[in-house]
Amino acid sequence: LGGIRLVGGGRLTLNGRSDFSGGVTVDSGELVADSESALGTGDVDIRGGALTLSRAALGDAANLRLSDTLQDGTIHLGFSGRDIIHSLQIGDAVHRCGTWGSPDSGAMFTDSLFSGAGILQLAAEPIEGCTTNATN
C-alpha cells in the first residue's frame, strides 16, 4: 500500500526491498532506484525531474508514464539487460509492445528521453506482432 511522491529538488536513492503497491510519482528532483524492488509494484509517473534505474527495478505489471516535456536523457537505464514492464506512455502516446531504450541500446524503438544501456521490454502485447504502427 501507499506510494512515493518526490516533489522537491535533490536526489532520493531507494536501495532496499520495497513491496508497496501505491506507485511512484516524480514531479522534480532525481529518483534513483538502486535495487530490483526499490520502486515497489505500482505504476511510475515521471512528470519532471529525472529517474535513474541502476538495476531493473520496475514491476512487471507497472506502467511507466513519462511527460513529453522531459529533457533528453532524463530516464537513465543504467543496468544491463532488460526490465519487463506492462506499458510505456510518453505524453499522449501509449506503447504496449516491443523494446524501448536509448538510441545506443539496441532496442526496437528508441527515444532521446532515455540514456544508458538498459532496455525496457513492454509486455502488454506480444512482441512478435509489434510494429511501429501497432505501438500507438
ZABARO-778111 format. One record per residue (C-alpha): x, y, z. Coordinates in nm, 3 decimals, m for minus. Example, Ala and Ser with C-alpha at 12.3 -4.5 7.8 and 13.67 -1.06 7.14 Angstrom:
# ZABARO-778111
+---------+---------+---------+
:      c1 :      c2 :      c3 :
+---------+---------+---------+
:   1.230 :  m0.450 :   0.780 :
:   1.367 :  m0.106 :   0.714 :
+---------+---------+---------+
END
This chain:
# ZABARO-778111
+---------+---------+---------+
:      c1 :      c2 :      c3 :
+---------+---------+---------+
:   0.000 :   0.000 :   0.000 :
:   0.098 :   0.363 :  m0.009 :
:   0.333 :   0.520 :  m0.258 :
:   0.609 :   0.776 :  m0.301 :
:   0.588 :   1.127 :  m0.439 :
:   0.907 :   1.326 :  m0.495 :
:   0.828 :   1.697 :  m0.521 :
:   1.147 :   1.867 :  m0.402 :
:   1.482 :   1.914 :  m0.562 :
:   1.777 :   1.696 :  m0.477 :
:   1.824 :   1.322 :  m0.501 :
:   1.637 :   1.038 :  m0.331 :
:   1.801 :   0.695 :  m0.355 :
:   1.595 :   0.384 :  m0.285 :
:   1.820 :   0.084 :  m0.233 :
:   1.630 :  m0.159 :  m0.013 :
:   1.345 :  m0.401 :  m0.055 :
:   1.013 :  m0.226 :  m0.119 :
:   0.681 :  m0.405 :  m0.155 :
:   0.445 :  m0.108 :  m0.158 :
:   0.189 :  m0.102 :  m0.439 :
:   0.085 :   0.264 :  m0.443 :
:   0.317 :   0.371 :  m0.720 :
:   0.580 :   0.641 :  m0.758 :
:   0.545 :   0.997 :  m0.887 :
:   0.836 :   1.233 :  m0.954 :
:   0.747 :   1.599 :  m1.003 :
:   1.102 :   1.732 :  m0.958 :
:   1.439 :   1.617 :  m0.830 :
:   1.607 :   1.285 :  m0.912 :
:   1.487 :   0.945 :  m0.802 :
:   1.750 :   0.670 :  m0.807 :
:   1.638 :   0.305 :  m0.790 :
:   1.935 :   0.100 :  m0.674 :
:   1.771 :  m0.238 :  m0.606 :
:   1.542 :  m0.467 :  m0.806 :
:   1.242 :  m0.396 :  m0.582 :
:   1.316 :  m0.030 :  m0.499 :
:   1.007 :   0.103 :  m0.679 :
:   0.754 :  m0.143 :  m0.542 :
:   0.492 :  m0.292 :  m0.771 :
:   0.286 :   0.009 :  m0.878 :
:   0.295 :   0.244 :  m1.174 :
:   0.570 :   0.504 :  m1.211 :
:   0.493 :   0.860 :  m1.328 :
:   0.779 :   1.095 :  m1.419 :
:   0.631 :   1.443 :  m1.466 :
:   0.951 :   1.638 :  m1.408 :
:   1.296 :   1.577 :  m1.273 :
:   1.476 :   1.254 :  m1.356 :
:   1.475 :   0.879 :  m1.295 :
:   1.787 :   0.664 :  m1.272 :
:   1.749 :   0.287 :  m1.274 :
:   2.077 :   0.134 :  m1.155 :
:   1.901 :  m0.203 :  m1.162 :
:   1.595 :  m0.339 :  m1.346 :
:   1.362 :  m0.202 :  m1.076 :
:   1.024 :  m0.152 :  m1.244 :
:   0.749 :  m0.401 :  m1.159 :
:   0.645 :  m0.645 :  m1.432 :
:   0.284 :  m0.517 :  m1.419 :
:   0.384 :  m0.149 :  m1.390 :
:   0.302 :   0.120 :  m1.641 :
:   0.576 :   0.380 :  m1.691 :
:   0.432 :   0.722 :  m1.777 :
:   0.667 :   0.996 :  m1.894 :
:   0.587 :   1.361 :  m1.959 :
:   0.670 :   1.465 :  m2.313 :
:   0.830 :   1.781 :  m2.166 :
:   1.119 :   1.594 :  m2.001 :
:   1.470 :   1.675 :  m2.119 :
:   1.671 :   1.432 :  m2.331 :
:   1.844 :   1.161 :  m2.128 :
:   1.645 :   1.216 :  m1.807 :
:   1.542 :   0.850 :  m1.785 :
:   1.874 :   0.673 :  m1.730 :
:   1.861 :   0.296 :  m1.780 :
:   2.194 :   0.225 :  m1.612 :
:   2.163 :  m0.152 :  m1.596 :
:   2.250 :  m0.424 :  m1.845 :
:   1.981 :  m0.641 :  m1.996 :
:   1.603 :  m0.590 :  m1.989 :
:   1.344 :  m0.469 :  m1.743 :
:   0.998 :  m0.608 :  m1.824 :
:   0.707 :  m0.367 :  m1.771 :
:   0.344 :  m0.364 :  m1.879 :
:   0.338 :  m0.048 :  m2.093 :
:   0.510 :   0.283 :  m2.164 :
:   0.337 :   0.616 :  m2.213 :
:   0.527 :   0.917 :  m2.347 :
:   0.299 :   1.220 :  m2.345 :
:  m0.028 :   1.106 :  m2.500 :
:   0.124 :   0.810 :  m2.692 :
:   0.074 :   0.472 :  m2.524 :
:   0.307 :   0.188 :  m2.626 :
:   0.222 :  m0.173 :  m2.537 :
:   0.483 :  m0.390 :  m2.710 :
:   0.840 :  m0.401 :  m2.826 :
:   1.160 :  m0.296 :  m2.658 :
:   1.249 :   0.064 :  m2.578 :
:   1.570 :   0.239 :  m2.483 :
:   1.830 :   0.496 :  m2.576 :
:   1.949 :   0.537 :  m2.934 :
:   2.258 :   0.328 :  m2.844 :
:   2.076 :   0.049 :  m2.657 :
:   1.988 :  m0.182 :  m2.946 :
:   1.615 :  m0.163 :  m2.860 :
:   1.348 :  m0.193 :  m3.131 :
:   1.226 :   0.159 :  m3.053 :
:   1.436 :   0.445 :  m2.922 :
:   1.364 :   0.783 :  m2.771 :
:   1.602 :   1.060 :  m2.672 :
:   1.441 :   1.069 :  m2.325 :
:   1.636 :   0.751 :  m2.248 :
:   2.008 :   0.715 :  m2.180 :
:   2.216 :   0.415 :  m2.076 :
:   2.247 :   0.057 :  m2.198 :
:   1.932 :  m0.089 :  m2.037 :
:   1.621 :  m0.186 :  m2.231 :
:   1.255 :  m0.176 :  m2.133 :
:   1.053 :  m0.469 :  m2.270 :
:   0.681 :  m0.399 :  m2.290 :
:   0.463 :  m0.700 :  m2.214 :
:   0.106 :  m0.575 :  m2.263 :
:   0.100 :  m0.722 :  m2.615 :
:   0.313 :  m0.998 :  m2.775 :
:   0.645 :  m0.871 :  m2.906 :
:   0.612 :  m1.085 :  m3.221 :
:   0.328 :  m0.870 :  m3.359 :
:   0.483 :  m0.540 :  m3.265 :
:   0.532 :  m0.285 :  m3.542 :
:   0.577 :   0.088 :  m3.542 :
:   0.205 :   0.142 :  m3.612 :
:   0.088 :  m0.111 :  m3.351 :
:   0.251 :   0.074 :  m3.061 :
:   0.034 :   0.384 :  m3.067 :
+---------+---------+---------+
END
